[in-house]
Structures are given as C-alpha cells and as structure tokens.
C-alpha cells in the first residue's frame, strides 16, 4: 500500500545479515507471532471505524483529480489508489489515537501512497524530476480544508 525509502543497512548490519544466512535454516522460520487473531481483528475494526469528514474526502478527490489532469503525469491515480490513501489515513489516525482523520494525515501520506500509483511523462523524468516532487507540487496547488471542530 505504501512505498517507503528505507535506504541500505549499515555495513555492520549487512554483515550480520550475511552471517544469519549461513545457518542451515532460513531466519524466517524462527519468526514468532507477536499477536493473535482476536487482537488483530479488534485493531482492524478500530481502523475501519475511523471517520473521514466530507471536506477531507473532497480534498482527497481534488488531489486525485489533479494527478489525472496535471501535465507532469502520464498516468494519474486510479480508484484503487484513492482507496489505498483512504485506508492509510484511517490507519495513521488510529495509530495516533484518533477516531477521525485530519487533513495533515492526507498530506503526510500522499507521497508514500501515490508514488507507486502514478507515472510521470518521459520528458519530465528526463529533466531529472521525481514522482515525489511532482506529487508535492500537486499538494502545494490544493489548499487543505480547515476543520474547526473535531469530526
């Protein structure tokens, strides 16, 4: 759902990875559960119950439509991308202890969610521009909604 740039591990960490691979079994077989099904379902219910105000929904749609019309993009965000942003915003709000989404959640997640869901035009890429830069430009061109009260 998200594209994150975590970079490369430090040399020592990568050496440890190499050492772990020398074993006769793969380290993935040593992974233990950190939760049970009941707890996971409870958290899923909490996330999907997070509220999105209509003004924020409109803000998301403005962003999506801009990617479809902006001259920098060959391909804009699809409806599946829109759904991915919605679900990501719900998850972020829940992780931050809120049962509602704020515009800042949307702004924070647009680049990680949409980066893999749009295509830049070749001439824009050849000039050295990035998808993140184009998406940031889209965000700058659309005012965030102002919510005075908690939703």
C-alpha positions as CSV (number, residue, x, y, z in Angstrom):
1,X,0.0,0.0,0.0
2,X,2.9,2.3,0.7
3,X,6.3,3.0,-1.0
4,X,8.9,3.8,1.6
5,X,12.6,4.5,1.1
6,X,14.4,2.9,4.0
7,X,17.8,3.0,2.3
8,X,20.6,0.5,2.8
9,X,21.6,-1.1,6.1
10,X,24.8,0.0,7.8
11,X,27.8,-2.2,7.0
12,X,27.7,-3.9,10.3
13,X,24.0,-4.7,10.0
14,X,24.5,-6.1,6.5
15,X,27.4,-8.3,7.7
16,X,25.1,-9.6,10.4
17,X,22.5,-10.4,7.7
18,X,25.2,-12.3,5.8
19,X,26.1,-14.2,8.9
20,X,22.5,-15.1,9.7
21,X,22.2,-16.6,6.2
22,X,25.0,-19.1,6.9
23,X,22.6,-21.1,9.0
24,X,21.1,-24.4,7.8
25,X,17.6,-23.0,8.2
26,X,16.4,-19.6,7.0
27,X,15.8,-17.0,9.7
28,X,12.2,-16.6,8.6
29,X,11.4,-20.0,10.2
30,X,12.4,-18.5,13.6
31,X,9.8,-15.8,13.4
32,X,7.2,-15.9,16.2
33,X,3.7,-14.4,16.3
34,X,3.5,-11.1,18.1
35,X,-0.3,-11.1,18.2
36,X,-3.3,-13.4,18.0
37,X,-6.1,-13.4,15.5
38,X,-8.6,-11.9,18.0
39,X,-6.4,-8.9,18.8
40,X,-5.7,-8.3,15.1
41,X,-9.4,-8.3,14.3
42,X,-10.0,-5.9,17.1
43,X,-7.4,-3.5,15.7
44,X,-8.8,-3.9,12.2
45,X,-12.3,-2.9,13.4
46,X,-10.8,0.1,15.1
47,X,-9.1,1.3,12.0
48,X,-12.1,0.9,9.7
49,X,-14.3,2.8,12.1
50,X,-12.1,5.9,11.8
51,X,-14.2,8.8,10.5
52,X,-13.4,10.9,7.4
53,X,-15.2,14.2,7.1
54,X,-16.7,15.1,3.7
55,X,-14.3,18.0,3.4
56,X,-11.3,15.7,3.7
57,X,-12.9,13.3,1.2
58,X,-13.2,16.3,-1.1
59,X,-9.6,17.2,-0.5
60,X,-8.5,13.7,-1.5
61,X,-10.6,13.8,-4.6
62,X,-9.1,17.2,-5.5
63,X,-5.6,15.6,-5.2
64,X,-6.6,12.6,-7.2
65,X,-8.2,14.6,-10.0
66,X,-5.2,16.9,-10.2
67,X,-2.9,13.9,-10.8
68,X,-5.2,12.8,-13.7
69,X,-5.1,16.3,-15.3
70,X,-1.6,17.6,-14.4
71,X,0.8,17.9,-17.4
72,X,3.6,16.1,-15.5
73,X,1.7,12.9,-15.2
74,X,1.3,10.3,-18.0
75,X,-1.0,8.3,-15.7
76,X,-2.8,9.7,-12.6
77,X,-4.1,7.9,-9.5
78,X,-6.6,5.1,-10.1
79,X,-9.7,4.4,-7.8
80,X,-7.7,1.7,-6.1
81,X,-5.1,4.3,-5.2
82,X,-7.8,6.6,-3.8
83,X,-8.9,3.7,-1.6
84,X,-5.4,3.0,-0.5
85,X,-5.0,6.6,0.6
86,X,-8.3,6.4,2.5
87,X,-7.3,3.2,4.3
88,X,-3.8,4.6,5.0
89,X,-5.3,7.7,6.6
90,X,-7.6,5.6,8.7
91,X,-4.7,3.5,9.9
92,X,-2.5,6.6,10.7
93,X,-5.2,8.3,12.6
94,X,-5.8,5.1,14.7
95,X,-2.1,4.7,15.4
96,X,-2.1,8.3,16.6
97,X,-5.0,7.6,18.9
98,X,-7.7,9.4,17.0
99,X,-11.0,8.2,15.7
100,X,-11.1,10.8,12.9
101,X,-8.8,11.8,10.0
102,X,-7.3,15.3,9.8
103,X,-6.0,17.0,6.6
104,X,-2.4,16.6,7.8
105,X,-2.8,12.8,7.7
106,X,-3.7,13.1,4.0
107,X,-0.9,15.4,3.2
108,X,1.6,13.2,5.0
109,X,0.6,10.1,3.2
110,X,0.1,11.3,-0.4
111,X,3.7,10.7,-1.5
112,X,4.2,7.3,0.1
113,X,0.8,6.0,-1.1
114,X,0.7,7.6,-4.6
115,X,4.4,7.3,-5.6
116,X,3.9,3.8,-7.0
117,X,0.5,4.6,-8.4
118,X,1.3,7.4,-10.9
119,X,3.6,7.6,-13.9
120,X,5.4,10.7,-14.9
121,X,5.7,11.7,-18.5
122,X,9.1,10.8,-20.0
123,X,10.1,14.4,-20.8
124,X,9.6,15.3,-17.2
125,X,11.7,12.3,-16.0
126,X,14.4,13.2,-18.5
127,X,14.7,16.6,-16.9
128,X,15.6,14.9,-13.6
129,X,12.3,15.4,-11.8
130,X,10.9,12.8,-9.5
131,X,7.5,11.5,-8.7
132,X,7.7,12.7,-5.1
133,X,8.5,16.2,-6.4
134,X,5.5,16.2,-8.8
135,X,3.2,14.9,-6.1
136,X,4.5,17.6,-3.7
137,X,3.7,20.2,-6.4
138,X,0.1,18.8,-6.6
139,X,-0.2,19.2,-2.8
140,X,1.1,22.7,-2.9
141,X,-1.6,23.7,-5.5
142,X,-4.5,22.4,-3.5
143,X,-5.5,24.1,-0.2
144,X,-6.0,21.9,2.8
145,X,-9.5,22.0,4.2
146,X,-9.8,23.8,7.6
147,X,-11.7,21.8,10.2
148,X,-12.5,24.0,13.2
149,X,-14.1,21.3,15.3
150,X,-13.3,17.6,15.9
151,X,-15.2,15.5,13.5
